[in-house]
């Protein structure tokens, strides 16, 4: 799935959790359940980078040699200018596919240009949304050069991602100009509180 807003990605996680038997009320802004299982959500930016690096400290999870990129990633040099089916390249050391390239991926955080401020948060770093722009995405895409596929590479969302949307006001669900953007979901190791899952599913700021 590409071209979906952060709020739309969070709503999908809400819906998927309901299908898994959590039975939440998945109308936006409401939540009427007590969790006995783990739900699904988007990763935080810190969680995403941890999974992407998979224990490595190099520029990419496969190492520092850009000549190896085509074995692991879809990007401007080999993508044929479109996203590709997931899992056709080699995975990272933890078995995760397409962490580099193919489509960039939403994370929960507000985009902060100085990432050291995010990493400085003591526990469970998550820079919560306070405004519609910019929101953070990670991973690089089929439309990017190799440098934007680095494990540490980041980008912030922009109003131009909805530029061709004819609706007024513009859609809170769809990004007409971000066919390079998708999302990856996680399932927390421990059962979250009802309040935490509410925040995970409703943090996206789409109305300007």
N, C-alpha and C positions, 0 to 999 in steps of 0.2 A: 504494500500500500504506500503510495507516495502522494505528496501534495496536501497532506492533512495538517491542520493546526495542532499546536501543543494541546489545546483544550480538547480537540477531537481525539487525539491519541489517548488522553487520560480517560475520556468517556468510553473508549473501546476497552481499556483495562477494567473499568467499572463493570461494563457489560460482560466481559469474559469471566470475571470473578463470579458474577451471578450464574453463568452457565456452568461453572465448576461446582456449584452447590452452595455458595456462600449466601445466596438469596438477598443481596442488598437491594434497596430501592434505587434504581439507577437513573432516576430523574435528576438532572443537574441541580446541585445545591441541596439535595436531600440524601439522607442515609439512615435507613431504619433496620439495622441488624446488629447482632453481637457476633463477633468472629470466633469461630472454633477451628477455622482452617486458614491457611495463608492465601491471601488474594494476590492479584497481579497488579503491577504498576510499572511506570517508567523508572529507569535508574537515575540516581543523582549523577552529577558530572564526575564526582570522585569515584563512584562505583563503576561508571562506564570506563574511565581510564584504567582503573585497577584490572578490570576484565580484559581490556584491550591489550595491556602490557603483558598480562599472564606471567608475571614474575620476571620480566625482562627489564633492562634499563637502557636499551638501545633506542634509536630513533623510531624504529618500527619493531613490531613483535618478532619479525624474522631476522632482525639484525640492523646493520647500518648501510648495507650495500643496496643502492637503489636499483641495481641491475636485476635483483631478485623480485622486484615488485610485481611483475606480470604473473608470477607463480601464485601470488597471494591476493591480488587486488584487481578490481576493475577501475580504471581511471581514464583520463583523456587519451592516453596512448594506445589503449586496446579495447575500449568499451563500445566502439561503433556509435558513440554519442547517444547512448540509452542505457537504462539500468538493465541488469541481467538477472537470471534466475539465481537464487541464493544457493550457495554450496558447491559451485563449480570450480572454485579455486581452493588452494590449500588452506587449512584452518590455522589459527594461532596455536601456541603450545598447550593451551587448555581445551583445544577442540572447538573453538568458536569461529564460525565462518563470517567472512565479509565485515570484520571489524574495521578494516582499512578499505575505503572506497566502496564502490557500488552505489549505495545511497548514504548520505549523511544521516545522523540519527538524533532525534530529540532527546534531551535530558531534562530533568525537572527544574534546573536552576535558571534564575535570571542570569544573563550574560554580564560578567564583570571583566573588563579588559585586563585588569591586573589579577591573574589567577592566584597569586600568592595570598590575596585577601580571602579567597575562598578556602584555600588549603589551611589557612591559619585558624579556621574554626576548629575548636578543640575536639568535638565529638560529632560523628555523623554529619560531615560537611554538607550543607544544602543551603544555597543562597535563594531564599524563597522569593517568588514573584511579587513585585510591587507595581509594575507597569507593563503595558503590552509589548514594549520593545526596549532593548533587545532581549530575546530569550536564547538560551544556549543550545547549540547542536554540535555533535562531535563526529569524527570518523572520515571526513572527506567523501567525495562522490565520483560517479562516472564522468563528471564534467570538470574535474579538478586535476591540476598538476600534481606531481608526486610529493611535493613539499606539504601539501594540504592533507596528505594521508598519514602524517606522522602521528604517533600515539598521543602526543601532547598538543596536536593542532586543534584549534577551536574556532568557532564562528558564532556571530550573533545574528538573530533574525532582523529583518528589515521590512519596512512598509512596501517596498518594491516586490515582495513575494506575493502580494495581492493586487498588483498593478492593473492586471487585465480583468479583474473581477467587476462585472457590470452592476452588481447590486449596490444599493445605497440604503442603509450602511452596508459595508462589505461583510462577507460571510465570516462567521466565527468558527466555521468548520473547515473551509477549503482554501488552499493556497494555489491560486491559478498559475503562479510563476515559480513554483518550487518543486518541479518534477525530479529534482535531485535529492529530495528530503523524505525520509521515512522514519521509522522508530523501531526499537527493540524493547522487549518487555522483560521484567525480572519477577521472580517470586521470592519474597523475603524468607530467610531461614527460620525466623521465629514469627509467631502469630502477632500481627500488629494490633494496636488498639483501634477501636472504632473511630476515634478522633484522628489518629494518624492516617488511616486509610481515606477518611474524608478529605484531608489536606492533599494527599497524593492524587486524588481524583478531581480536585477542584482548584488546583493552584494556577492553572493557565489563565492569563489575562488577555482576552481578545477584543473586548469592547474598548474603543478609544474615547 
